[in-house]
Amino acid sequence: MMNAHRSWRRTMRAPIPKLPVGRLSAILVAIALLCAAGCADDSSAGFDSRAMAPANNSGGSTGVGQSGAQDFGRFRTLVEQGEIPAPSTLDAVGFFNEHKFELPPADCGDDICLHGMFGVQGNMINGSNCTTVAIGFNTPHQPDDFQRPPLNMAIAIDTSGSMHGASIDSVRQGLQLMADELAPKDEVALVTYSNNAQLVFRSTPENDPDRAELKTQIANLSVGGSTNIYDGLKKAAEQVTTHAAGDRQNRVILLSDGLATAGITHTDRIINLGASYAQNGVGLTTIGVGREFDLELMRKLSEAGAGNFYFIEDLTTVEEVFVEEISSFMVPLAEDVSVTFDGAEAYRFRAAYGTRDWMGDDHDASIYIPAMFMASRQSIDDIGPGGGRRGGGGVILLELVPTNDPDMLAQTPAGAPVGDLTLTYRKPGTEDFVEQTISLSNPLAPGETPAEGEFENFTVEKAFVTLNIYAGFKMATDRASHGAPNAALNVLVPLAANVEAWLAAQEEADADIEADLALMYQLIENIEEIGGEEEVGQPPNPWPSD
């Protein structure tokens, strides 16, 4: 095992610090104490990474991502700077979107294909049962071959005083790159806002065929004053609405590095403004710059506006974000997307992960997604120039609780149905809806949890690992924020050991999970810096009994 770990470490893209001998001993004790408690019951085997078969993670399908956060860059940047982020900084959609999941061929005959995959194993924190359904989407279209319609776009740029220096430099650089990606028929309005908003320039094929004037205006952006986000959003949306056309993609891109400090500053009113324009066909993408922007506002605006949210952590991510938005995430493949799960009586729905707008009742669940876009990342090794992994497409995970009712178990043999998944979406620009339904089954009896796990394919196995890492980050930062650093380490240390062992067992490196593990070790160091010490004992259950 140690030799495997050393070999794996040589493939890492980011250095992972080795733990001292005392810490390794504590990890082994913690793993030995993992209980056999179920996710909601008290029956099942614990997690055993050594029993998991190595898997090949190669592929090449074009994934489809949800609107909303496309990365968890804010969380990652804070950890890398030696801080302990607030739990609210970690966005589930953004976290899963930084992971590439290879899916079966997109051969459903539609623009978007639905895939459902079953998996069960003890979780990687304390070994309790986790029964999951992974939901993935892909498309037969390829980014290089996809012909988007002409753009009717307005870019609202925060030019308040706080944008001075690196922030406005990043925006200038990104907008220049975006200008180079514009097609001849695209129309772009440049709006700036500080104390109030103003239209700077509107670039059209007639008045600016080579985009030279647009680039000049971008280069001449100056900063000063307060931050009137409401006015900037309104002015940009008015520009798009005035020039809206059915054969164009009508969209606003809003950039900011701070809080709303001028004009209408109430968060709900700003979000409602974006939502009202979205209902009239104006999409909204938001980009946060620096460390002080209003994360919750920018994220919610993108969700209300059926668009995407990005975080620019440094200059190396500028090209990835701006070029990606213009090439892949500008035009939706589907709108008004719903996914429903009609579960079998032997399973109770508990929660959904990797998406935001969901609800469940007993055996059933429903998910709503305003829009879905072609993911730009084509393979696990498709990494941005700054190490960025955004644009993977992500998956959605449903957590199910197997029954412990003896009569129901007697009626539900191995191989029985788990439930049906149904995807419904509207084709953009039309009132035509597409519907697909697939059925899922469990080759095991409900609640049966072999040490090696039971996964339909590698995709659901990787999704299981990703979910455990997400839960570990969430639990650890929550405990640290409540003044319990020791409890935080009691989550992260055994999790890190299990993730490392899982990676060592794989035949091929996985850049996503490797990066997650490097970040996990950095967070462990940050917590130790504030006096945290691991307490040897039973790690907490990330999904306790109801």
Buried (B, 14 or more C-beta within 10 A) or exposed (E): EEEBBEEBBEEBEBEBEEBEEEBBEBBEEBBEBBBBBBBBBEBBBBBBBEEBEEBEBEBEBBBBBBBBBBBBBBBBBBBBEEBBBBBBBBBBBBBBBBBBBBBBEBEBEBBBBBBBBBBBBBBBBBBBBBBBBBBBBBBBBEBEEBEBBBBBBBBBBBBBEBBBEBBBBBBBBBBBBBBEBBEEEBBBBBBBBBBBBEBBBBBBBEEBEEBEBBBEBBEEBEBEBBBBBBBBBBBBBBBBBEBEEEEBBBBBBBBBBBBBBBBBBEBEEBBEBBBEBBEEBBBBBBBBBBBEBBBEBBBBBBBBBBBBBBBBBEBEBBBBBBBBBBBBBBBBBBBBBBBBBBBBBBBBBBEBBBBBBBEBEEBBBBBBBBBBBBBBBBBBBBBBEBBBBBBBBBBBBBBBBBBBEEEBBEEBEEEBBBBBBBBBBBBBBEEEEBEBEBEBBBEBBBBBBBBBBBBBBBBBBBBBBBBBBBBBBBBBBBBBBEEBBBBBBBBBBBBBBBBBBBBBBBEEBBBBBBBBBBBBBBBBEBBBEEEBEBBBEBBEBBBEEE
